[in-house]
Amino acid sequence: MRSCVSRWLLVPSLFVLPVAAFAQASSSAPATQAQIAALQLAVQKAQMAGDNAWMLVSAALVLLMTGPGLTLFYGGLVRRKNILGTMMQSFAMMGLITLLWAVCGYSLAFGHGNGFIGGFEHLFLHGVSLSPDPSYAPTVPEQTFMVYQLMFAIITPALITGAFAERVKFGAMAVFLVLWSLLVYCPMAHMVWGVGGILNVAGGRWPCMDFAGGTVVHITSGVSALVTALYLGKRLGYPEENMAPHSMVLTFIGACLLWFGWFGFNAGSALSAGPLATSAFINTQFSAAAAALSWTVVEWLENGKPTALGAISGAVAGLATITQAAGYVQPMSAIVIGLVAGVVCCFMVFKVKKFFGYDDSLDAFGVHGMGGTMGVLFTGIFASGAINAVFGVDGKGNPLPVGAIDGNWHQVLNQAIAMAIGWGLAIVGTLVLLFAVDKTMGLRLSPADEAEGLDVTQHGEEGYEFVA
């Protein structure tokens, strides 16, 4: 009984004590400069903790896009004899590009150099500390920014492997893609995102809006994939021999993981946990859903049946196309972008590839190259200052025009210039590297090895072992 009474007597004190404390604080002297500074520091630390948590999660989501997302997506699309070899190509990038990024990749992409390439100030991650770099992400440690960008550098060359699936030596592939990362990816990343880059939206010669990698990731990888497919030629037996995916289940799971990880890819590119991340998150979902629908409908009308492969390919096309625009457009614009992306990418895969006869094995160009190219132009058209006042505000505080929808048609020209530079760098850089690696190491498998498959000839093991 006494304990019950004590608890009831305690309840009024829970209200009285804060009131008394407030009255005491009100009657005391005004806060000192030290107290104000301490409060500001506490707020700053709280913001940094929240933003840093979101960025680390986003980095993990982007890595998930490569392994297991892309490894399963590509692995299921090839024939059974090539599953391990195909998955190893993506997995190898997770290791090789990580080390390359630490040695010199990050410095070449985000160091202070010229308009085309970064400098050497961050070789071996020198000077990349746990303090923020205001030039890139003022509310998270620079090491967080560095590792987040690493995940983009990993998945970009991995996307190219879809074009030469089932016919390239593992060692030659590794050398080619490491060199490609240095000579194509790092310069493009610096031009678009690096301080002083000629395409940087904040002061570049041709300011290009690329929120999460439409030019840096999808154009470079997709166009390079096309060049690689043309250089290597067709797989043995293509297109006469049936080369259907050996496991749509694996591919379906991989596609779902890609969609899930893409939220880190796009929303994480806000580099904070604020409203801009919300906008990019929503646009990512809407565009993927719209593209999955439009591809499915086109395929249904054309072939009489909606396929699982078509639906997931459409979703990936929508994700690739919205990547550049994710943090700049309204949700309804994202739906329009997705609807168009599904139709156009479907046309590229089923009509254009067949007409020209090239063997882009897993449609890296048809989806990523074409999606990235459309995304560049769509960003210039649909970007809205109401979402991202990237060019500042006028004297009345209103956002300056951003895209054509705001009246800034000149931005479409800037986007087209960035697209042309991305295409040009990918074509020239890829051709030079393919020729160099081919003449020194040899790229293509021998006919006998290609017939036996990557798993046995390149790795001495099999993805599936059936014991009687």
N, C-alpha and C positions, 0 to 999 in steps of 0.2 A: 504493500500500500504506500509506503514512504517513497519507494523508488518511482511509483507512478506519479505521485504528487510532485516529486522533484522534476520529472520530465516535463510535466505540464507547466511548472513554474519557469522552466528554461525557455519555453517557446516565445514568450514576450521579449525575452532578452535578445533573441535573434533579430528582432526588429529594432529594438531600442539601441543596441550597440552601434550598428551602422549609422543611425541618425545622429547619435552623439559624436561619432567620429567625424561625420560630415560637418556638424556644427563647429567642432573644434578646428577642422581644417579651414572652414570659411572664416573663422575669427582670427586665424593666424596670418602671418605676413605673406605677401605674394610669393609665388614660387621663384626660387633663385635660378640663375642661368644654368647652374650645375644640375639642378633638378630637371629643368627643361631638356637639357642635353641628354641626361640619363633616360628620360622618357622617349626622346627621339631615337636613341640608340636601341632601346627595347623594342620599339615599333619596327625599326629597320631589321633587327635580328629576327623578329617574328615573320616579317615578309620574306626574308631570305630563307628561313627554314621551310616555309610553305612552298615557295617557288622551287627551292632545291629538291624537295621531296617529289614534286611533280616532274621535274626534269630527269631525275634519276629513274623514276618509273617509266617515263617516256623513252629513255635510252634503252631500258630493258625491253619495252614493247617493240622498238625498232629492230633490236637484235633478234627477237622472236620472229620477226618477218623473214629473216634469212634462215635461221634454224630454230624451230622446225618448219616454219611456214613455206618458204620457197623450196627447201629440200624435199618436202612431201609433195608440193604442187608439181614441181618438175619431175620428181622421181616417179610419180604415178603415171605421168604422160608418156614416158619412154617404154620401150619393150623390156620384158622381164630381165633379159641378159645384161641390161645396162643400168639397172636401178642404183646399185651401189656407186658405180662410176659417176653417175649424174649427181647423186647426193653429195659425193665427196668433192665435187667441183665447187659447190656452194659452201660446204663446210671448210674447205681449204681457205676460202677467203676470210672466214672468221678468224683464222690464225694468222695468215700471212699479212693481211692488210692491217691487223692490229699492231703488229711489230713495225710495219712500214710507217704507220701513222705516228708511232712513238719516235722513230728515228728522224723522219723528215717530212712525212706527209702533212701533218698538222701545220708545220711551219710554212710549207709551200702554199697551203690553202689559205691560212689565216694570219700568217706573219705580215709585217709591214714591208712590202716590196714596191712593185710598180703597178701599173694598171692591169697587167696580165698574169703576174705570178707573185706569190709572197716571198719574203726574204728568208734568211737563215737564223733569225734570232731565237727561234724555238726548237732548233735541232736537239734531238734527244730530250725533248720537252723542257729545255732550259727556260726558266722564267715562268713556266706554267704553274701557277700557285693555287692555293686555296682561297685567295682573295679574288673578287670579281674583276673582270676587265670591262670597264665602262663602254668600250668601243663595240662590244658584242652583247654581253648579257650582264647588266649592272647589278642584278639581284641574286646571282648564283656564282659559286666559285668558278674560276676559269677552268679548273680541271673537270668540273661537271659539264661545261660547255664543250670542252675538248672531247670528252668521251661520248657525249651525245652526237657530235658531228662524226665521230669515228663510225658509229653505226650506219650512217648514210654512206660513208666511204666503203663499208663492207658490202652492203647489198647492191650497190650500183654495178660493180663488175660481175657480181654473181648473176644479175639479170641477163647479161650477155650470153652466158652459157646456154641459155635456152635455144639460141640460134644455131649453135654448132653441136648440139646434143648427139651422142652416139658415134662420133667420128673423129675426135681429137685426142691426141696423146695427153696424158695427165701432166707430165712434166712440162711440155710445151705450153699447155694451157696455163699453168701456174706462172711461168715466166712472162708470157704474153700479158696476162691480166695485172700482174704486179707493175710491169712497165706502163701499161695502159693507165693505171691509177695515177702514176707519177706524171705522165705526159699529156693526159686528156682530162682526167677527173680533177686533179689538184688545180690546174690553171683555170678550168671552168668554174670551180667552186670559188676561187679567189676573185675572178672577174665579176661574179654575181653577188657574192656574200662578203668578200674580204674588204677590209678598209682600203680605200683607194682604187678598188676595182672599176674598170671602165663601164661595167653594167650595174654597179651597185646602186640601189634605189636611193641611197642617201649621198648624192653628189657625183655619181658616175657620169661619164660622157654621154651615155645613152641609158638613163635610169630604167632598169627592168624590174618589174614586180615579180618576184619568184618566192613565194612564201615558204614552200617546203621542198622544192627541187624539181619542178617541171623541166627546166632547162638543164640544171646541174645533174640530175639523176636520170630522168626518163628520156630526154632527147639524146644525151650522150650515149647512154646504154642502148637505147632502141636503134639509133642510127648505126652505131658500131656493130650491133648485132646483124643488121642487114648487110653491111659491108663484109663482115666475117662469113656470113652464109654464102654470099656471092663469090668470095675469094676461094673458099674451100670446095664449093660445088656440092652437088646433091649426095645424099646417102646412097649406098649401094641398093639398088632396087626401087628407089623413089622415082616416080609416084606409083609405079605398077604394083609393087608389093604392098600388102596391107600392113601398115605400121600404126595400128590403133593403140591407144593407151592400155597398158597392161593392168592398171588398177585405178579405176575412177574413184574408188573409196579413198585411197591415199591422196589423190589430187583434190577431192572434195574437202577433206580435212585440212589440207594445206591452204586451200583458198579461204576457208573460214578463219584460219589463223592469220592469214595475210590481212583480211578485213579487220580483224580484232587489233592487230599490231599497228595498222595504219592510223589509228587514233593517236598513237604516240608519234608517228611520223608527221602528221599534219598539225594536230593540236599542240604537240610538244614544241613545234616551231614558233609558237608564240613566245617561247623562252621565259614564260612566267605562268602562274596559275590564275590569271585574270580573265576578264570578259573576252579578250581576243582568242584565248584558247577555247572558250565555249563556242564562239562563232565557227572556228575551224573544225571543231569536233562535230557540230551539227551539219555543216556543209559536207563533210566527209561521208557521213551516214546517208544524207539525202542523195548525193550524186551516185554513190555506189548502188543504192536501191533503184534509182531511176535507170541507170545503165543496165543493170541486171534485167529489168523489166523490158526495156526496149530491144536488147539483143534477143531475149527469149521470144518476143512477139515476132520479130523479123524472121528468126529461124523457124518458128512455128508456121508462119505463113508460107515460107519458102519450101520447107521440107515436110510439113504436115505433123511434126512432133516437136515438142519443146524438150531439148536435151539438158541434162545436168551440166555437161561441159560448157554448153552455150551460156547457161545462167551464171555460172561462176566466172567464165571468161568475161562476160558483160560487167559483172561486179568489179573485177580487177581493172577493166578498161575505165569504168567510172572513177575508181580510186586514183588511177594514174592521171586522168585528165583534170580532176579537181585539185590535185596536189599543189599546183602553182597558184591557184586562185583561192585556196581554202581560207586564208585570213584576210581576204579583200572583198568578197562578194556576199550578197544577201542569200538567205536560204532558198528562195524561189529561183534565183539565178543558178544556184547549184543544181537544182532539179533539171533545169533546162540543159545545163552543161552535161549532166549525166545522160539524159535522154538522147542527145545528139551523139555523145561518145559511144553509146552502145550500138547505134545504127552504123556509124562510120567505121568503127573498129571491126564490126561484124563483116562489113563490106570488104575491108582490107584483107581479112583472113580468108574469106570464102571466094571472093571474086578477083581481087587484084593479085594475090599470091598465085592463084591458079592461072590467071592470064599471062603473067610473066614467067611462071614456072620455077621460081627460086624456092629453095628448101630452107625456110626459116622454121626449123623443126618444131619449136614450141611457141611460135608466134610472138617472139620478143619484140620484133619491129611492129607488127600489126597492132599490138596492144600498147606497149610502152612507148615506142617511137612515135606512132601516130597519135596516141593519147597525149603525150607530152607536147607535141607540136600544136595540137588543137588547144591544149590548155594555155599555152603562151598567148595565143591570140584571144581566147575567151577572157583571159584575165584583163587584157587591155580594153575589152569591150564592157565587161560587167563589173569591174572594180568600182566600189562605192566609198566615198569619203565618210558616209554614215557608219561604215564598219571599221574602216582603218584610214584615218586622216594622215596618210603617209607623206603627203606633200605639205602638211601644216595647215594653218587656218588663216583667214583674212582678219582685217581689223575689227570685225564684229564678232569674231570667234567662230565663224562658220567654216567648215572644212573646205579647203581648196579642191577644185575638180580633180578626180583621180583617174577614172576611166572614161570611155566614150559615153557610157550611160549618164555620167555627170556632165558631159559636154567637152571632155578632154580627148578629142580624137587623135591628137598627136601621140598619145601614149600607145596607141595601136602600132604606130610606126616604130617606136622604141622597142616594143615587144617583138616586132618582126625582125628588127636588127639583131636582137639577142638570139632569136630563133636561128637566123642565118649563121651567126657566129658559132652557135652550138653545133649545127649541122656541119659546117665547114671544118671545125676542129675535130669532130668525131670522125669524119670521112678521111681527112688527111692523116691524122694521128694514127688511126686504126690501120690504114693501108701500109704506112711506113713500118709499123711494129709487126704486122702480119708478115710482111716481106722479110724483115730482118730475122724474126724467129724461125720462119719457114726455111730460110737458106742456111741457118746455123744449126738448128735442131730437128727440123721437120715437124710439121703440124699434124698432118693427117695420118691416121692409122693405116697400116697396110690392109689390103683387101681381106686377107685371111683373118687378121685381128678384128677388123670391123665385123666380119661375119660371125666370129665367136663371141664378141661382146666386150664391153669395157670391164666388166666385173672380173673376169678371169684373166684377160690379157694385161690389164693395167694394175690390178690389185691382188690377183691370185686368190680370189674368194668369190662366193656367190651370194646373192641377196636371198635366194630361196633354195633350200636344200631339202629335197623330197626323198625320204628314206622308205623303201618298200617294207 
